[in-house]
């Protein structure tokens, strides 16, 4: 299996006929590398929501601290 991957990398050519299959292979390899690293695709809206909640939490604690100082 490892030898097959190395052979594919060595014989990789970007011809107009093979452009789509090369893109699909690259996407598949990127996905597999991400799985090996334990990365998960995160939704951008979820990231923005997390940042917004974190900022609100920081603002809340700043207001509480200002009341007691």
N, C-alpha and C positions, 0 to 999 in steps of 0.2 A: 504494500500500500504506500509506504514512504517512497519507494523507488518510482512508483507510478507518478506521484506528485512531483518528484524531482524531474522525471522525464518530461512531464507536461510543461514545467517551468522552462526547461532547456529548449523545448521545441515551440515555445510560445511565439506566434507570429500574428501580427494584426493586419490581416487582409480584409478587404471590403466584404468578402463573402462570410468571413468568420467573425466579423466585428460584434454581431449580436451574441453569438455563442461565447465569445471571449468576455463580454460584459456580464453575461449570466454566470459564467464561471468565476469571474472576479467577485461578483456579489455573493455567490455561494461561499467562496473561500473567506471573504470578509465576515460573513455570518458565522462560519465555523470558528474562526479565530476569536470572535466575540464570545461565542459560547464557551470556548476553552478558557478564556480569561474571566468568565463569570459575569460578563457585562450583559445588561438587559437594556433594550431600547426603551427609553423613557419618553413619555409624551411631553411635548413642550408646554402645553397648557398646565399639566400637573406641576412642572418645574416652576412656572410663573406663580401658581397658586401657593406652592410651598414658600417661595420667597416672600410673597405678600403676607402670609400668616406669620412668618418669622419677623418681618418688619413691624407688623402690628404688635407682636409680642414684645419686641424691643421697645417700641414706643410706650406700651403699657407699663413696663418696668421702669422706664425713665420717668414717667409721670408719677408713679408710686414713690420712687426715690426722691423726686423733687418735693413731694408733700412732706416727707419725713426729714429732709435736710434743711 
